[in-house]
Structures are given as structure tokens and as C-alpha cells.
Amino acid sequence: MKYCLRKQAIAAVLLLLLIGLTIPVMASSNVPVTPPGISTLAPISLSPELREKYSEQTKLVKVKATVAADGIIEGDVKVVLSSGDAAFDQAVVEALQKSVFTPAYTGDNQAVACSIILPLNVNVEKYVPEEEVTGETEQTKAGQ
């Protein structure tokens, strides 16, 4: 009985040593990466209806995207936190797909693909409806 317990204790110690040795090895293989950044953000094209609806508001949309080593969005952009309006979210996604990023870099300056989550606060400017242009202006009316 003592022999069996001793054998289990030795096996447990060996297992702990093995786990203890592999964790630092796995941790050292994680090379520090400088995250990607936005180089040029494409304008967000909102329809007149959306601009009027969210006039003078700031809407938060969080998206997850993979920035390729060349600084372009790779694959699909996923909405992690919605603004509450699918059309608004889609306009943000389309703008990100047209944007240019600086890629992520490893410690030895190698550009690599990297997934990021971007919280975007979209400030919708005051909506001013466009006036219809008619053939007559105020000056032509006054001149008559």
C-alpha cells in the first residue's frame, strides 16, 4: 500500500514538473506583437434617412476584423456590439472594408496578420436637408 502511494506521489511530482517546464516554453514562444492601426479611415456613407434619424448623436459600434500583413481587411468584418440599427452597422462595416491599416508587427519587424476588435464612436453631424433646386431664385422673383 505504501509502495502504491509513493508511486502515485512520484508520478504526480513528475507530472507537475512536466507541466511546469512546458508552460514557460509555451509562454516564450509568444512573440510580442505591435497591434495594427488605422492609417486611412474611409468615410461612413449614411443614407439621408439615417443621417436625419441619428443627427447630432454618437453611436458606438464594435467590430472584429482581421488586418492582413499588407494592411487591408482580410475576410469578413463581424459586428461584436451593434448600434441597434442594422443599416447603420452595415455602413460602418462597408467603410472599414475600404479603409487602410498599418499591419501588426512582431518584435523583429515582420508584418503579420492580426485580428482586432475596434470600438468605433461614430459622431453623426447635424442633418440639414437639401433644398430642392427650382428654376426661379429669390433674385429672379424680386427682379420681376
C-alpha positions as CSV (number, residue, x, y, z in Angstrom):
1,M,0.0,0.0,0.0
2,K,2.8,2.4,0.9
3,Y,4.6,1.5,-2.3
4,C,1.5,2.3,-4.3
5,L,1.0,5.7,-2.7
6,R,4.7,6.5,-3.1
7,K,4.5,5.6,-6.8
8,Q,1.4,7.9,-7.2
9,A,3.3,10.7,-5.4
10,I,6.3,10.4,-7.7
11,A,4.0,10.3,-10.8
12,A,2.3,13.4,-9.5
13,V,5.6,15.2,-9.0
14,L,6.8,14.2,-12.4
15,L,3.6,15.4,-14.0
16,L,3.9,18.8,-12.2
17,L,7.5,19.1,-13.3
18,L,6.5,18.3,-16.9
19,I,3.7,20.9,-16.8
20,G,5.9,23.4,-15.1
21,L,8.5,23.0,-17.8
22,T,6.2,23.2,-20.7
23,I,4.3,26.4,-19.6
24,P,7.4,28.7,-19.8
25,V,8.4,27.1,-23.1
26,M,4.9,27.9,-24.5
27,A,4.9,31.4,-23.0
28,S,8.3,32.2,-24.5
29,S,7.0,31.2,-28.0
30,N,4.5,34.1,-27.8
31,V,6.4,36.9,-29.6
32,P,5.2,40.4,-28.7
33,V,3.1,42.0,-31.4
34,T,2.5,45.7,-32.0
35,P,-1.2,45.9,-32.9
36,P,-2.4,47.2,-36.2
37,G,-3.6,50.8,-36.5
38,I,-5.9,52.8,-38.8
39,S,-3.9,54.6,-41.5
40,T,-6.8,55.9,-43.6
41,L,-10.4,55.6,-42.4
42,A,-12.9,55.6,-45.3
43,P,-15.9,57.9,-44.9
44,I,-19.0,56.3,-43.5
45,S,-21.7,56.7,-46.1
46,L,-25.1,57.1,-44.3
47,S,-28.3,57.4,-46.2
48,P,-30.2,60.7,-45.7
49,E,-32.7,58.8,-43.6
50,L,-30.0,57.5,-41.2
51,R,-28.3,60.9,-41.0
52,E,-31.6,62.5,-40.1
53,K,-32.5,59.8,-37.6
54,Y,-29.2,60.0,-35.7
55,S,-28.5,63.7,-36.3
56,E,-26.2,65.1,-33.6
57,Q,-25.7,61.7,-31.9
58,T,-22.8,59.5,-31.3
59,K,-23.3,55.8,-31.9
60,L,-21.0,53.1,-30.7
61,V,-20.3,50.1,-32.9
62,K,-17.7,47.4,-32.0
63,V,-16.4,45.3,-34.8
64,K,-13.9,42.4,-35.1
65,A,-11.7,42.2,-38.2
66,T,-8.5,40.6,-39.3
67,V,-5.9,43.0,-40.7
68,A,-3.7,41.3,-43.2
69,A,0.1,41.8,-43.4
70,D,-0.5,44.3,-46.3
71,G,-2.8,46.5,-44.1
72,I,-6.1,45.5,-45.8
73,I,-9.1,43.9,-44.1
74,E,-9.0,40.2,-44.7
75,G,-12.3,38.2,-44.7
76,D,-15.5,39.3,-43.1
77,V,-15.9,42.1,-40.5
78,K,-18.1,40.9,-37.7
79,V,-20.2,43.3,-35.5
80,V,-19.5,42.5,-31.9
81,L,-21.6,45.3,-30.4
82,S,-24.4,46.7,-32.6
83,S,-25.5,50.3,-32.6
84,G,-29.1,48.9,-32.6
85,D,-29.6,49.6,-36.3
86,A,-28.6,47.0,-38.8
87,A,-28.3,49.6,-41.7
88,F,-26.1,51.8,-39.6
89,D,-23.9,48.8,-38.6
90,Q,-23.6,47.8,-42.3
91,A,-22.5,51.3,-43.3
92,V,-19.7,51.1,-40.7
93,V,-18.6,47.7,-41.9
94,E,-18.5,48.9,-45.5
95,A,-16.4,51.9,-44.5
96,L,-13.9,49.6,-42.7
97,Q,-13.6,47.3,-45.7
98,K,-12.5,50.3,-47.7
99,S,-10.1,51.6,-45.1
100,V,-6.3,51.1,-45.0
101,F,-4.5,50.0,-41.8
102,T,-0.9,49.7,-40.7
103,P,-0.4,46.0,-40.1
104,A,0.7,44.3,-36.9
105,Y,4.4,43.9,-36.4
106,T,6.3,41.3,-34.5
107,G,9.3,42.2,-32.3
108,D,11.6,41.6,-35.3
109,N,9.7,44.0,-37.5
110,Q,7.8,41.3,-39.5
111,A,4.3,42.4,-40.7
112,V,1.8,39.8,-39.7
113,A,-2.0,39.3,-40.0
114,C,-3.8,40.1,-36.7
115,S,-7.4,40.0,-35.5
116,I,-8.5,43.1,-33.6
117,I,-11.7,44.5,-32.0
118,L,-12.3,48.1,-32.9
119,P,-14.7,50.2,-30.8
120,L,-15.9,53.0,-33.2
121,N,-17.7,56.0,-31.9
122,V,-19.5,57.4,-34.9
123,N,-20.4,61.1,-34.5
124,V,-23.3,61.9,-36.9
125,E,-23.2,65.6,-37.7
126,K,-26.3,67.8,-37.7
127,Y,-28.6,66.8,-40.5
128,V,-29.5,69.7,-42.9
129,P,-31.9,68.6,-45.6
130,E,-31.0,69.5,-49.1
131,E,-33.4,72.1,-50.6
132,E,-35.0,71.4,-53.9
133,V,-33.5,73.5,-56.7
134,T,-36.1,75.2,-58.8
135,G,-35.7,77.3,-61.9
136,E,-36.5,80.5,-60.1
137,T,-34.4,82.0,-57.3
138,E,-35.2,84.8,-54.9
139,Q,-33.3,87.3,-57.1
140,T,-35.3,86.5,-60.2
141,K,-38.6,86.7,-58.3
142,A,-37.5,90.2,-56.9
143,G,-36.4,91.4,-60.4
144,Q,-39.8,90.7,-61.9
